Amino acid sequence: MTIDLRGYIEAARNIVANHALSPGTYRRWNWQGQDGTRDLGINPYGCADAANILYTIGYFPSGLEERVDWISALQSLQNPETGLFEESTHHTIHTTAHCIAALELFDAKPLHKLTSLRIYTDPEELRHFLSDLEWRGNPWRESHRGAGLFAAMVIADEVDLAWQDAYFSWLWQNTDPETGLLAGKNLPRVTHSGTTTMVPHMAGTFHYLFNMQWARRPSRYPERLIDVCLAMYQERQFPLGQSIGFAEIDWFYCMNRSLRQCNHRFEESRAAIEALGQELAEYVLNLNPKTDDGLNDLHALFGNLCAFAELQQALPGLVVTDRPMKLVLDRRPFI
């Protein structure tokens, strides 16, 4: 059975429009959450994800004057002294990479050099940085830093190919041969969203995988990554398909991009991808886009749309949209 997203795509366009403060300037949320701490003004994720969403669903700004407004809004959010972009819900490296990646959609770059990240242009400092990440206990959130550093530096053209080689060499050497996950052996399950699961390791690995895919580098053990992804879905280790966010794009991407390198458990994998796609669609299409809190967080909405964009690629003919969805990761790294 096909998944008809045409109404959902139109709802997403309306949600983006409802978050506009002025041309090119967006808030991330339109209302406060339970804790009352949301920033309802111009927001890095509001501006970046409005652009990301419109690119994904095929309605990216095309007029020259309109694009200038978007570029100016994003560039204005950079700290000229550090070169970083900042927002309270994410590490500054994540926010920096996310905003620079959004600027790339406009063929634009940040105004200022990434001064605070310059230390990591030294390959030895880069290796220390990667080694010091909390791979075993907090792999998902730490990957925001480990993957974000690469994306920010390469999109901003502040590193060369030798630096990229050092980055990917470290990842290659630190891929678990038993699971295909990064980085270390005998990785423990991690507590997340009320479950104890391998999903945070998969979600962390996803962030490095999209850097590899952008740079046309192979992942080391795609068969093993397929095995671990199938197990976490079949064992229901995590509520995949039951929220608006990024876990599903992480899983779809790890599965689909690994299948591009091998045919391991091919039919079983495609069946699992379709099953989760149907579950996610059933969940999403039963939400009210005017009132649902997840859909009205532009960052979370973007993550959900990325999942459907990858699903549409993985299983042609399954997802119906007026315009083919475009995954931003096929253009540049980082979400």
N, C-alpha and C positions, 0 to 999 in steps of 0.2 A: 504494500500500500504506500502510495506516495505521500510526502509531507508537503502540504501547501502552505507556504510562508508568505504569500502575497499580502494578506491582511496584516500580518505581524511586521513586515517590512514597512508598510505604510504607517503603522503605529509607531515604529522606531523613528521614522522621519518626523512625526508630530512631536514625539518626546524631545528630540534634539531641538526642534523649533521652540518648544516651551521652555527650554533652558537658556535661551539667548538673552544676553543683557544688552548687547549692541552688536553691530556687525563684527564677526570674528571673535567675539568675547562671550564666554559661556560660564555658567556655574555648573558644578558637578551635581548638586541636589537642588530640589525646589522647595523642600521643607525639612524641618528639623527631625532628627531621630529621637529615640527615647532618652538618650543622655544629653541632648541639647547642645552638643559641641560642634555641629556641622558648620562649615564655612559656606555661607550662602552668597558670597560675592564671587568675583572672578577667581577661577580655580585652575591650576595647571592641568588637572585631569578633566575638568569640564571642557577647556579649550582643546586639549589634545584629543580627547575621546569623541568630541563632536566631529572633528575632522576624520578620525579613524572610522567612526560609524558611517559617515556619509560616503567615504571611500569604499567601505565594505559592501554597502548596499547599492552602490552605483549612482550616487547623487552628489559626487564631490564638487566643490565650488570650481567653476570654470572661468568666470569673468575676471579680467586682470585686476580691476579695482577691488573686487570682492576678495580675491586672493591676497592682495596687499594688506587688507584689514586683518585677515587671519594670521598672516606671517607676523605683522606688527604686534598683535596681541600675544602670541606665543613668545616672541623674542623679548617682550617687555617683562616677562616673568623670570628672566635669568638674573642672578646676582652677578653684577659686573666684576666684583672683586674675586669671587671664588670660581665663577663660571658655572655654578650649579643652579639647578631649579629645586625648589623646596615646597613640600606639602606635608601636613602633619601625619597622614595615614600611612606613608611609605618612606623608606630610607631615601635619602637625597640622591643616591646613585640611581635608584629606580626612577624617581621623578625626573632626573636629568635625562636619562636614556629615553624615557617615554616622550618627553617634550621634544627632544632632538629628533627622535624617530617620526614624530608628527610633522615637524618642520620639513623633513625629507620628502613627505608626500607633496609638498609644494615646491620641491627642488630648491629648498632654502636651508640655511645653516644658522646656528646660534651666532649672536653678535660678538661674543667674547670667548676667548680661549678657556679651556677647562683647567684652570690654574690649579685647583685643589686636587685634581687627578693626575697631574703631571708626574708625580713621583713614580706612578705605576707604568710609565713609558719605559722604564728600565726593566728588562726581562727578569732579572733576579728579584726585584721588588714585586713584579707581577706574580712570580711563583710563590713568594712568601704570602702575598695577599690571598691567593687561591688556597694555599695550604692551611691558612689560619681560619678559613670559614668553618662554621659549625655544621659540618656535613652530616653528622650522625644524629644530632638532636633537633636541628631546626633547618632541614635542607630546603624546604619550600621558600621560606622568607629569605634565607641566606642566598639563594640563587638570584634573587633580585639584585644583589650586589655583584655576584660573580659573573652573571650574564650581562647585567646592565653596564658594567665597566667596559666590556668588549664592545657592546653596541654603541655606547656613547662615543668611545674613542674612534671607532672605524667610521661611523657616519660623519663625525666632525672632521675626519681626515687628519687626526693627530698622531697616528701610528703607521708603521710601514708593514710590509709583508713579513719581515723577520719577526716582528712582535706578534703578529698573528700566528706564525709558526710556533712560537714559544707557548702561546696560549693553548693551541690545539694539541700540541705535544703533551702538555701537562694533563689535559683531559684524557687523551688516549692512554697515557700511562696509569691513570687513576680511574679506569672503568672496571667495574666488578665483572669478572668473567662468568660468574654464576647467574647474575641478574641483568647485566647490561646497564646497571644504574651507576651514577656518580655519587660519591667518590669514596671507595673503600670496600672492604669485604665484610661479610657477615653483618650487613646493615640491619639495625633493629627496627621493628615497627614503631611508629611514632603516634602519639595521641593527638588527634585533631578532629574537631567537630563531633565530639562525643564518641569517637571510635579509636581503636588502635590499629593502625593500617600502614601499608607501604605506599599509599597514595602520595604523601608528602615527598617521598624520595622520587617517585615518578614525576610529580609536578616540578620538582627541582631540576631533574634531568632534562625535562622538556625545555627549560630555559636555555640550557647549553646546546640542546639539539637544534633549536632554531638558529643559533649562531653557526653551527656546523652546516646546516642546510643552506644558509645564505652564502657562506664561503665555499660551498660545493665540496665540503669535507665529509668523509664517511664516518658513520658511527661504528664503534668497534664490535659490539656483539648484538646486532639487531634481532637475531633469533631469541636470545635470552630476554631482551626487553619485551618482545611479544609475549613470551611465556609469563612474565611477571605481570604484565598489563591484563592478560586474560584471567589470571588467577585473582587479581584484586577485584575485577568485575564479577566473575563467577561466584566468588566467595562473599560478595557484597560487603567488602571491607570498609566501604565509604558510601555515603548517599549520593552517588553519581546520578545525574539526571533529575535531581530534586531541588535545585536552587539556581539562582541567576548569578553567574560568576565565571571562573576560569578553569575549574577542575576538568570540565568536559573537553574543552579545546586541548588541554594538556594531554588527556588520554587519547582522544582521536588523533592528534598529531603524532604522538609517540607510536601509535599503532600504524597509521597510514604511511608515515615516512619510513618506518622500519620495513614495512611490506614492499616498499619501493626498492629496498636493497636485497631482499630475499623473498622466497615464497613459502616461508615456514608457516605451517598450520593455516594456509591461505584461506580456504573456504570457511573454516571455523572462525578465523579472525574477521572476515567480511560479515559473517552472520552476527558476530558480537557487536561490530560497529553499527550495523543496521538496528539491532535490538536496542542499544543504548540511544541511538538517534531517535527511534520511535518513542522511547520513554521520555526523553528530553522534550520532544515536540509536544507530547501529550501534556506534560507539566506546564510548559510555557504558554501554550495556546489556551489554557484554561485560566490564565491570570488576567486581571483587569489592567490594561496598560495605563489607564488614567490614575489609578490609585496604588498599584503595586510598588512597594518600596524598592525592591531590587531592580525592576525595570526602569525606575526613575533615578537610579544612580548611573550616570553615564559611563562610569568605568566598568561597573558590573554588566551593564547592558552590552557594552563593547565585547566583553569576554564571551558572553552568550552568543552574540552574532558571529564571532570568530569560530565558535564550535560548529555552527551550521555551515559556515563557509568551507571549512575543512571537510565536513561531512558531504557536502555537495560535490567536492572534488573526489573524495574517496569512493563514492558510490554514485556514478553518473545516472541521472534519471530519478533519483530518490527524492531530492529536494526541489520543489517547484517555486521559482521566483520569476518575475517579469524580466529582470536583468540578472545575469549570472553574478553571484556574490564573489568578491575578490578578497582574499586573505592578505592583509598588509604584510605578513611575514614572507610572502613570495616576492615582495619588492625590497624590503629592508628588514633587518632583525629588530626584535623587541616588541612585546606587548605587555 
